[in-house]
Amino acid sequence: MSAARQLTPKQHTLAILGAGLSGLSTAHYFLRALDPPARKLARIVVLEKEHRVGGWCRAHRYEGGKLLKPDEQPEGKGDVLAFETGPRSIRPQGLLGWLTIEMAHDLGLTLDSSLVVVPKSAPSARNRYLYTPPTLTLLPSSLLSTLKAIFTTPLIRRILPSLLLEPFRPRSPLHDAKDPGAADESVDGFFARRFGRTLADDMLSAMIHGIYAGDSRRLSVRAVFPQLWDAEREWGSVVLAGLFGSLARRKGWKEASAWRVRADEDVREMGRIKARIGASGDEGRRLVEAMEGASVWGVKGGVEGLTEALRDRLRSEGVEFWMGDKGRVEEVEKVGDRWKIRTTAGEVDATQVVTTNPQLLPPWLAPPPLPSATVSVVNLAFPDPSSSSSSSTSTSSDAAPARLFPPGFGYLIPRTVPSSHNPHRALGCIFDSDVLPNVDASAAQGLTKVSLLMGGSYWLDDDGKAEKKAREVVKTGTEMWQL
């Protein structure tokens, strides 16, 4: 039965708890699923305890040295600086990546006006580093660079023997357990067993720091890398699955796993999404072409611009926003076939509830609390020695201007780096000026931006360190540059 047939006047109210990207996109796709008559019969209420939308998508914007308020628009002078405290770029990969691209296109965000696309050929797409005291180690990004790294990079030479031996290592007995669905192991344990302890300690732990701000010893391999778990189960080897898995499935020699079936359907759906975007006109075709060759993309002024555009569109379509105290949920109660959502300033009588925070649900319905980590993001902007405004201070007119960091995305710090080389328990550093160079006016103002990620799994047992460590980093940076 269609959504329109299920609705009757004043009968259907959808309450969405949380106005982050998840909550706003839920409202967006719910409306898209309804035909025009059904939209008139549906009421959507978004409740948010903050006075702004976006959730983790948040940028501190400065214009002329003044911090802009959340809803304050720039005066249009073109000198806005954006410092992201959450996600700063979006990867155009996978089904979720292309759904996000389609949503941005639906909202009218265009390549000319709003979107910043970084191609796969950019240094930030190819150059990623590990901190291996006292220097940075460039990770290979292609077959050619891998062959070169065997002769030039000690870390790769140490890892290579274990990689070559992976196909000969035994399959885990966990796959033969009485209840295979319950069998699991840590990400660290899986990689150490299949690829060796050096890779698990010196490379994988850093990657998990960058993706999850987590500890690879505490995360489930089935949750984080389901495709690798399935590869070992089916082939007994991750390397062999990568070499021959696709061919075997095409020939019918191997039955596709449940994960692979879903992945193949995702690929087909991505094709349909690209076709829809391209069919919308020249701008859509340009967008698909740009995103197919992109490493990451962002929004001018910060990713928060995407959630603000969502809010504006939803308001124009009649979605109600209860913000601040009015949207602070105190209780969610099931009464018959309806839901009562009580806030500090009112009540919503809903037929359906979607929550981005399951702990707001009644105890009998809420899942067990998930462990979380505290991450501190320290944004720093320094005068760029290579800019025209700074190069005049060079002691030698013939010397090439120095850079604050090598070209690339940034570096991650392995768990094995001792505290003497990582006293602030940093997870990594993002070279913002390289990752999204045109997201704001920093380059025009002769500034280089970096973001330091701190804490995460290091602060699981002591969140009180967060603010202290962040302030220490800012103090050290400003003293070093005498700002």
C-alpha positions in Angstrom: 0.0 0.0 0.0 1.4 3.4 -0.9 2.2 6.0 1.7 -0.5 8.3 0.3 -3.2 5.6 0.8 -2.2 5.0 4.4 -2.6 8.7 5.4 -5.9 10.3 6.4 -6.4 13.9 7.5 -4.8 14.8 10.9 -3.8 11.2 11.3 -0.1 10.9 10.5 2.6 12.9 12.3 6.3 12.0 12.0 8.5 13.2 14.9 12.2 13.3 14.2 14.4 13.6 17.3 17.6 15.4 16.3 18.4 18.0 13.6 21.8 16.7 12.5 22.5 15.4 9.0 20.7 12.1 9.8 17.6 13.7 11.1 17.3 16.3 8.4 18.0 13.8 5.6 15.3 11.5 7.1 12.7 14.3 6.7 14.0 15.0 3.2 13.6 11.5 2.0 10.3 11.0 3.7 8.9 13.9 1.8 10.4 12.6 -1.4 8.5 9.3 -0.9 5.1 11.1 -0.8 3.1 12.3 -3.7 1.7 15.9 -3.5 -1.7 14.9 -2.0 -0.1 12.8 0.7 2.3 15.6 1.7 -0.7 17.7 2.6 -1.9 15.0 5.0 1.5 14.5 6.7 2.9 16.6 9.6 6.7 16.4 10.2 8.2 17.9 13.4 12.0 18.0 13.9 13.0 18.4 17.6 16.5 19.7 18.4 17.7 20.8 21.9 20.4 23.1 20.3 19.5 26.5 18.7 21.1 25.4 15.4 20.8 22.5 13.0 23.7 20.3 11.8 24.7 18.2 14.8 28.3 17.2 14.3 28.5 19.3 11.1 29.6 22.6 12.5 31.9 25.3 11.3 33.1 28.4 13.2 33.0 31.2 10.6 34.9 34.4 10.9 34.5 37.5 8.8 36.8 40.4 9.3 38.1 38.8 12.5 34.5 38.5 13.9 33.0 35.2 14.8 29.6 34.8 13.0 26.6 33.5 15.0 25.1 30.2 13.8 22.4 31.9 11.7 24.3 35.0 10.8 25.0 35.5 7.1 28.3 37.0 5.9 28.2 40.5 4.5 29.6 39.3 1.2 33.1 40.7 1.5 34.6 37.4 0.5 37.0 37.2 3.4 35.2 34.5 5.4 37.4 31.9 7.2 35.8 28.5 8.1 37.1 26.2 10.9 35.4 22.9 11.0 34.9 21.2 14.3 33.4 18.0 12.7 33.4 16.5 9.3 35.0 18.8 6.7 34.8 16.7 3.5 32.6 14.0 2.0 33.8 11.0 0.0 31.9 10.4 -3.2 32.0 6.6 -2.8 29.5 3.9 -2.1 25.7 4.2 -2.1 25.6 6.6 0.8 28.1 8.8 -0.9 26.0 9.1 -4.0 22.8 9.5 -2.1 24.5 12.5 -0.4 25.6 13.9 -3.8 22.0 13.6 -5.1 20.6 15.3 -2.1 23.0 18.2 -2.5 22.0 18.4 -6.2 18.3 18.4 -5.2 18.9 21.3 -2.8 20.4 23.4 -5.6 24.0 23.3 -4.5 26.0 23.6 -7.7 29.7 23.3 -8.7 29.7 27.0 -9.6 28.2 28.4 -6.4 28.6 26.0 -3.5 30.5 22.8 -4.0 34.3 22.3 -3.8 35.5 19.2 -5.6 39.0 17.8 -5.1 40.2 15.5 -7.9 41.8 12.1 -7.4 45.0 13.5 -9.0 45.4 16.2 -6.2 48.3 15.7 -3.8 45.8 15.4 -0.9 44.3 12.4 -2.6 47.6 10.7 -3.3 49.8 11.6 -0.4 49.0 10.3 3.1 51.5 10.0 5.9 52.2 8.2 9.1 54.1 9.8 11.9 57.2 7.6 12.4 59.4 9.7 14.8 61.3 11.7 14.0 59.8 12.1 10.5 56.7 11.4 8.3 56.5 8.3 6.2 54.7 8.6 2.9 52.3 5.7 2.3 52.1 4.2 -1.2 49.0 5.0 -3.2 49.6 2.9 -6.3 51.3 -0.2 -7.5 54.2 1.8 -8.8 54.6 3.7 -5.6 54.4 0.5 -3.6 57.3 -1.1 -5.7 59.3 2.1 -5.1 58.5 2.1 -1.3 59.9 -1.4 -1.0 63.4 0.1 -1.7 62.9 3.4 0.0 60.6 3.0 3.0 61.7 0.8 6.0 58.2 0.4 7.3 57.0 -1.1 4.0 60.0 -3.5 3.9 59.1 -4.7 7.4 55.5 -5.3 6.4 56.1 -6.9 3.0 57.1 -10.5 4.1 53.9 -10.9 6.2 51.8 -9.6 3.3 53.3 -12.2 1.0 52.7 -15.0 3.5 49.0 -14.1 4.1 47.6 -16.7 1.6 49.4 -19.5 3.5 48.1 -18.6 6.9 45.3 -20.9 8.3 41.7 -19.9 8.3 40.3 -18.9 11.7 38.4 -21.7 13.5 35.8 -19.1 14.5 34.2 -19.5 11.0 33.4 -23.1 12.0 31.8 -22.3 15.3 28.4 -23.8 16.1 27.0 -20.3 15.9 29.1 -18.5 13.2 26.9 -15.4 13.4 28.1 -14.9 17.0 31.8 -15.5 16.3 33.9 -12.3 16.2 37.3 -10.9 17.0 38.9 -7.5 17.3 40.2 -5.6 14.3 43.7 -5.7 15.8 43.5 -9.5 16.3 42.3 -10.2 12.8 45.0 -8.1 11.1 47.8 -9.3 13.3 46.8 -12.9 12.6 46.5 -12.5 8.9 49.1 -9.7 8.1 51.5 -9.7 11.0 52.0 -7.7 14.2 54.0 -4.9 12.5 51.2 -3.9 10.1 48.6 -4.1 12.9 50.6 -2.0 15.3 52.3 0.5 13.0 49.8 1.0 10.2 46.3 -0.3 11.1 46.2 1.3 14.6 46.8 4.7 12.9 44.1 4.1 10.3 41.6 3.3 13.0 42.6 6.5 14.8 41.8 8.5 11.7 38.5 6.8 10.9 36.9 6.1 14.3 39.2 7.9 16.8 39.2 4.4 18.3 41.4 1.6 19.5 41.7 -1.3 17.0 41.9 -3.7 19.9 38.4 -2.7 21.1 36.6 -2.6 17.7 34.9 -5.6 16.1 36.3 -6.7 12.7 32.8 -7.9 11.6 31.4 -4.4 12.3 34.3 -2.4 10.8 35.5 -4.7 8.0 32.8 -7.2 7.2 34.1 -7.7 3.7 37.5 -8.9 5.0 35.8 -11.3 7.5 33.7 -12.8 4.7 36.8 -13.0 2.4 38.6 -15.2 5.0 35.5 -17.3 5.6 35.0 -18.0 1.9 38.5 -18.2 0.6 40.7 -18.7 3.7 42.7 -15.7 2.6 42.0 -12.0 2.1 44.6 -11.7 -0.6 43.3 -14.7 -2.6 39.7 -13.3 -2.3 40.9 -9.9 -3.7 42.7 -11.6 -6.6 40.1 -14.2 -7.7 36.9 -13.4 -5.9 35.3 -11.2 -8.6 36.1 -13.7 -11.3 34.8 -16.7 -9.3 31.5 -14.9 -8.7 31.1 -14.0 -12.3 31.8 -17.6 -13.4 29.5 -19.0 -10.7 32.3 -20.9 -9.0 31.6 -19.2 -5.7 28.3 -18.2 -4.1 28.2 -14.6 -3.1 28.0 -13.8 0.6 25.1 -11.8 2.0 27.5 -8.9 2.3 28.5 -9.2 -1.3 24.9 -9.5 -2.5 24.1 -6.2 -0.7 27.2 -4.6 -2.2 26.3 -5.6 -5.7 22.8 -4.2 -5.3 24.4 -0.9 -4.0 26.4 -0.7 -7.2 23.3 -1.1 -9.3 21.5 1.6 -7.2 24.4 3.9 -7.6 24.1 3.6 -11.4 20.4 4.6 -11.1 21.3 7.6 -8.9 23.9 8.8 -11.5 21.4 8.4 -14.3 18.8 10.5 -12.4 21.3 13.3 -11.7 22.5 13.3 -15.3 19.0 13.3 -16.6 18.3 16.6 -14.8 20.4 18.7 -17.3 23.8 20.0 -18.1 24.6 20.9 -14.4 23.7 17.3 -13.4 25.9 15.8 -16.1 28.8 18.1 -15.0 28.3 17.1 -11.4 28.3 13.3 -12.1 31.5 13.7 -14.2 33.2 15.8 -11.5 32.2 13.4 -8.7 33.3 10.3 -10.6 36.8 11.8 -10.7 36.8 13.2 -7.2 38.6 12.2 -4.1 36.5 14.2 -1.7 34.1 17.1 -1.9 32.9 19.8 0.4 30.8 22.9 0.7 32.1 26.5 0.6 32.0 27.9 4.1 31.9 24.4 5.6 29.8 21.2 5.5 27.3 22.9 7.8 26.2 24.7 4.6 24.6 21.4 3.5 22.6 21.0 6.7 21.6 24.7 6.5 20.3 24.2 2.9 18.4 21.1 4.1 16.8 23.1 6.9 15.8 26.0 4.5 14.3 23.5 2.0 12.4 21.6 4.7 10.9 24.8 6.2 9.7 25.9 2.8 7.9 22.5 2.5 6.1 22.9 5.8 8.3 20.9 8.2 8.1 22.3 11.7 11.3 22.9 13.7 11.2 22.9 17.5 14.5 24.3 18.6 16.3 25.0 21.9 14.2 24.5 25.0 11.1 23.8 22.9 12.8 20.9 21.3 14.6 19.5 24.4 13.0 16.0 24.8 12.2 15.1 28.3 10.2 11.9 27.8 9.0 9.6 25.0 6.0 7.5 25.8 4.0 4.9 23.8 0.3 5.4 24.4 -1.8 2.9 22.4 -0.7 3.2 18.8 0.7 6.7 19.1 3.7 8.3 20.7 3.8 11.2 23.2 7.0 13.3 23.0 7.2 15.7 25.8 9.6 18.7 25.8 10.2 21.5 28.3 7.8 23.6 26.4 5.1 21.4 24.8 4.1 18.0 23.5 4.0 16.3 20.1 1.4 13.6 19.5 3.0 11.4 16.8 2.1 8.3 14.9 5.8 7.6 14.1 9.1 8.5 15.7 12.6 8.5 14.2 15.4 9.2 16.7 19.1 9.8 16.1 19.6 9.3 19.8 18.2 5.9 20.8 18.7 6.7 24.5 15.7 9.1 24.3 13.4 6.1 23.8 11.6 4.3 26.6 13.9 1.9 28.6 12.0 -1.1 27.3 12.8 -0.1 23.7 16.1 1.7 23.9 19.2 -0.5 23.0 22.1 -0.8 25.4 24.3 2.4 25.4 27.1 2.3 22.9 30.6 3.2 24.1 31.7 6.5 22.7 34.9 8.5 22.6 35.7 12.2 23.2 37.6 13.8 20.4 39.0 17.3 20.5 39.6 19.1 17.2 42.1 22.0 17.5 42.0 24.3 14.4 45.1 26.3 13.8 45.8 29.0 11.1 49.4 30.1 10.5 51.0 32.6 8.1 51.9 30.6 5.0 55.6 31.0 4.2 55.0 30.2 0.6 52.3 32.9 0.1 53.2 36.2 -1.6 52.4 38.1 1.6 54.9 36.0 3.6 57.6 35.4 1.1 58.9 38.9 1.3 60.4 38.1 4.7 62.6 35.3 3.2 66.3 35.8 3.8 67.2 34.6 0.3 65.3 35.8 -2.8 66.5 32.7 -4.7 65.4 30.2 -2.1 62.1 28.4 -2.7 59.5 29.4 -0.1 59.2 26.8 2.6 56.0 24.9 3.4 54.6 24.2 6.8 53.9 20.6 5.7 54.5 18.4 2.7 51.8 18.3 0.1 49.1 15.8 1.1 46.0 15.0 3.2 47.7 14.8 6.5 49.3 12.3 8.8 48.0 9.7 11.4 49.8 8.6 14.5 50.1 4.9 15.3 49.3 3.7 18.8 52.9 2.5 19.2 54.4 6.0 19.1 55.6 6.6 22.7 54.2 9.4 24.7 57.6 11.1 24.6 56.9 11.8 20.9 53.2 12.3 21.3 52.7 14.0 24.7 49.2 15.4 23.9 47.9 12.0 22.8 47.1 13.2 19.3 45.5 10.9 16.7 46.6 12.8 13.7 46.7 16.0 11.8 44.8 17.2 8.7 46.3 19.6 6.3 43.1 21.6 5.7 44.7 24.0 3.2 45.5 21.0 0.9 42.4 18.9 1.5 39.9 21.6 0.5 41.9 24.6 -0.7 39.0 26.7 -1.9 36.5 26.2 0.9 37.1 29.7 2.3 39.4 32.8 1.9 42.4 31.4 3.9 44.6 31.1 0.8 43.7 34.7 -0.3 44.7 35.9 3.2 48.0 34.1 3.1 47.1 31.6 5.8 47.7 27.9 6.1 45.1 25.8 8.1 45.7 22.6 9.9 43.5 20.6 12.3 44.9 18.4 15.1 42.7 15.5 16.3 43.3 14.6 19.9 42.0 12.1 22.4 39.6 9.5 21.2 40.4 6.1 22.7 43.2 7.7 24.7 40.5 9.6 26.7 38.1 6.8 27.3 39.0 6.7 31.0 39.6 10.3 31.6 37.5 12.9 29.7 38.8 15.6 31.9 42.0 15.7 29.9 40.3 17.0 26.8 40.1 20.7 27.3 43.4 20.9 29.1 45.3 19.2 26.3 43.6 21.2 23.6 44.5 24.5 25.4 48.1 23.3 25.7 48.3 22.7 21.9 46.9 26.2 21.1 49.3 27.8 23.6 52.3 26.0 22.1 51.3 26.8 18.6 50.7 30.5 19.2 54.0 30.9 21.2 55.9 29.2 18.5 54.6 31.6 15.8 54.4 34.6 18.3 50.8 35.3 17.2 
